[in-house]
Amino acid sequence: MRIRRPGTKNEWNWVSSNVMVTNYRPEENEIEIIGINYDITELKETEAELIQARDKAEMMDRLKSAFLANMSHEIRTPLNAIVGFSGLLAETEDMDERKQYMDIVEENNELLLQLISDILDLSKIEAGTFGFSISEMDVNLLCEDLVRSMQGKVPEGVELIFDKHLPECFIMCDRNRIHQVISNFVNNAIKFTSHGSIRVGYEQLADNRFRFYVSDTGIGIAERARLQIFDRFVKLNACKQGTGLGLAICKNIIENLGGRIGVESTLGVGSTFWFTLPLKEIKENEPKF
């Protein structure tokens, strides 16, 4: 049974009771009962935690099975494209066709590389060998390089923008890991944005934290999907290529850097993926004239 703790409204102790009738003479109005109560609150709480852990393990096992079944298709698709169009590239003499085939091969090379990188990162996370290298990084240069390198992936009718920013900004962080997270945000935005803009930006918060964000005018995310989006093997759209690992890896990176990660979205309007980092050193300088 549950017994409410004295002085509380919704806090309970679990109690196991053993009761024994030692004297039963109702005709003489005499009934004697001896009871012993055992507090099993800790045992019940442990039981609930074990049930929750079991359910989570079963869910992860199902997701991993679906992931492994999906991986053969995900890897085979770019490989088939690379092999097929490489053969066509060797046969054709038309320069326009050659350029088209080379673009397709390059695109699928990048996709295959990303798939393998995600799998390797996941294995490092599970093995506890996911490393970081902290040094001073130029935030503006990072964002400019990222926007410039990804312009070619943006569909027609969508503008990729480095949002309004400080003249100069330097922080202490792992540049490669931050680049990896923001790149993932931008790639996802490109997949689900067919018009409007994708904005990459940052801002310094009042509590000495730094916030990066990627905002898009895409299809948005339903509330139920938004709550699961940073879980492993979760894909918003099964028709889109990918392992469903990218955002889970991003979450691990940011949490290991002491930060927080999240998403705000309105279905049909757009999404903003963001993460914050605690800063020990920020340098901001006005432009020199």
N, C-alpha and C positions, 0 to 999 in steps of 0.2 A: 504494500500500500504506500501511498504518498502522504506525507505529513508536512503541512506548510510550516516553514521556519518561523519562530516567534518574531514579531516585529517587522515582517516582510509581507509584501503583497503577492509576489509571484516567484518565490524561491522555496524549493521543496527538498525534503529529504526522503530517500527511499528507505522503507523499513520492512524487514521480514519478521513476522510474529509467529511464535509457537505458543499455542494455548492448550491447557489441559484442565479438565474439570476434576477437581479433587474431592468434592463433596456435592452430591446432587440429591436433595430431599425437598422437592417442591411442595409436598404435602405439609411440610413443616416450615414452609417459606424460607428455606435455606439452600442456597446454591453457592458453592465456593469454586472460584476459577483462579488458576495461576497462569500468568503469561510472561513470556520473555521476548523482548524486542531486540532485534539486531539491526544496527544502522548499516545498510548496504549501499549507501549513496555512491561511494567511490567505485564499488563494483559495477553498479548500473551505468555510471558515467563512462567507465572503461569499456563496458559492453557496447554502449552507443557509439563510442569512438571507433571501436573495432568494426561495427556494422558499417559505419560511414566509410572507413578505410577499405573494407571489402567491396562495397558498392563502387567506390572510386576506382579500385584496381580492376574490377570487372569492366567498367566503362572504358578505362584506358586500354585494356586488352582488346576490346571490340574495336576501338579506334585504331589501334596498331594493326590489327588484322585488315581493317579497311584500307589503312595507309599502305601496307605491303602489297595488297591486291591492286591498289591504284598506281603504285610506283612503276610496275612493269609497263603500264600504258604510258605514264608520264615520261619515262626515259626512252621508250621505243619511239614515241612520236618525233622528238627532235632528231634522234639517230636516223630514222627512216628518211627524214627530210634532208639531212646532211649527206647521207649516202646517195640518195636518189638525185639530188640536184648537183652534187659533185660530178656524177657521171654525165649529166646533161651539160654541165659546164665544160667538160672536156670535149664534148662532141660538137657543140654549136660554135659557129664563127661569127654570128651576129652580135655586135658589141652591146646593143640594147638588151638582148636576151642574157648575155653573159653578166651584165651588171645586175639584172633582176635576179638571176640565180645566185650571184655572189651575196646579194643583200639577204636572200632567204637563208643561205648557209650561215652567214654571220649571225643573223637573228637566232637561229636554232643553236648555234655554238654557245651564245650567251645564255640561252635558256637551259641548255644541258649543264653548263658550268654552274648556274645558280642552283639547279637541283642537287648537284653533287656537293656544293658548298653547304647547303642546308642540311644534308644528311651528315656531313662531317662535323658541322657545328653541333648538331644534336648529339652525336656520339661523344664529342668533347664535353658537353654539358653533363651528360649522364656519367662520364668518367671523372668529372671534377677537374678537368685540365683546361678549361676555357680561360685563357689568359688575357691580361690587360696590360697596356703600356701607357702610362700617364706622362704627358708632356704638355708644354704650352702649344696651343693651336690657334690659328687665325680663323675665327668664325666666319668672317665675310668671305675669305678665300675659299673655305670649305663649301659654303653655300653656292658661291659663284661657279666653282668647278663642277659641282653636282648638277646645277641647273643647265650649264653649258653642255655637259656630257649627255644629258637625258633629253635634250631638245629634239633629237631625231626620232625618239620613240613616241612623242606626243601626237595624237591624231589631229587631223585637220579640223579647225574650228575650236581648238582648245589652246590656251596660252599658258605656258609655264613661266612663272614670275618669281623672282627673288623679292620678297616683300620689303617695305620700307624698313631701313636698318640704320644702325649707328655708323658713323664714318670709319671707325676702327673698333675692333673688339677682339680681345684675346682671353682665353680661359684655359685652365689646366684640366685636361681630359685625355681620353684615348681617341685620337682623331679617326682611326680606321673603324673603330666600333660605332662612333657617332655617325660616320658616313654610311656605314652598313644599315643602321636603323632608319635614317632619313631616306636613303635610297629605297628601302623596302616600302616606306610610306608613299613615296612618289610613284613607284611601280604599281602599287595597288590603286592609287588615285587614277593613274593612266588607264588601267583596265576598266574602271567603272565610270569614267567621265567622257562624255561624247560631245560636250559643248561647254562654253564658259571658260573657266580658268582653274589652274592649280597653283597655289601660292605657298612658297617655302619661306619661313621666317623664324625670328627669335625675339625674345624680350627678356629683360631683367625684372624679376619680381621683387616685391618689397621685402621679403624675408630672406634676402641674400641667396635666392635660388634663380636658376636660369631655365627658361622655357623655350624649347624648340617646337615648331608645329608645321604641319602640312595640311592646308585647307583646300577642298575641291568643291565643285558645283556638280558633282555626280549624282548617282541614283540614291545615295543615302543607305542607311542600315536600319533594319527593323530592330526594335528594342530587345527582343529575345536573342537575336543573333549578336547584337552589340555586347551582351553580357558574356558571351562565350568566345568572342572573337580572338582573345589572346590565349586560348587553350590550344594545346597541341593537336595537330591533325584536323583542325576545323577549317573548312573552306566555305566562304559565303556563297559561292556559285560553283557547282560541280562541273559546269561546262568550261570554266576558265582553267588554264594550265597553272600548275603549282602543286606543292607538296602539302600545303596547310601547316607548314612549320615556321614560315617567316616571321609572323607576328609573335609567336611563342618564343622564338629565339630573341627577338627584339626586347620582349619583356624581361627575359633572363639577363640580357646585357644591361639594361637600365637599372634593374634592381640590384645587380652586382656593383654598379657604380653609385649606389645609394640614392637613386632617384625613383620617380613614380612615372607610370605610363598610363595613357587612357585615350578615349575617343568620345567625341560629342557628335551626334548625327541626327538629322531630320530626314525621314524617308521622302525621297523625291526632291530634296533640296540640296543636300550635300553633307560632307563629313569633315571633321577636323581631328586628325590624329596628333597627339602631343606627348611630350615627356619633359619632366623637370629634373634638374640636377642640382645638388648642393655645391656651392662654389666656395673655395678658399681664396681664390684670387681672380679678380676681374679687372682688366685694364681698359679704360675707355678714354680716347684722346680726341680732341677736336682737330679738324683738318688744319694743316699748316699752310699759310698763305705766304 
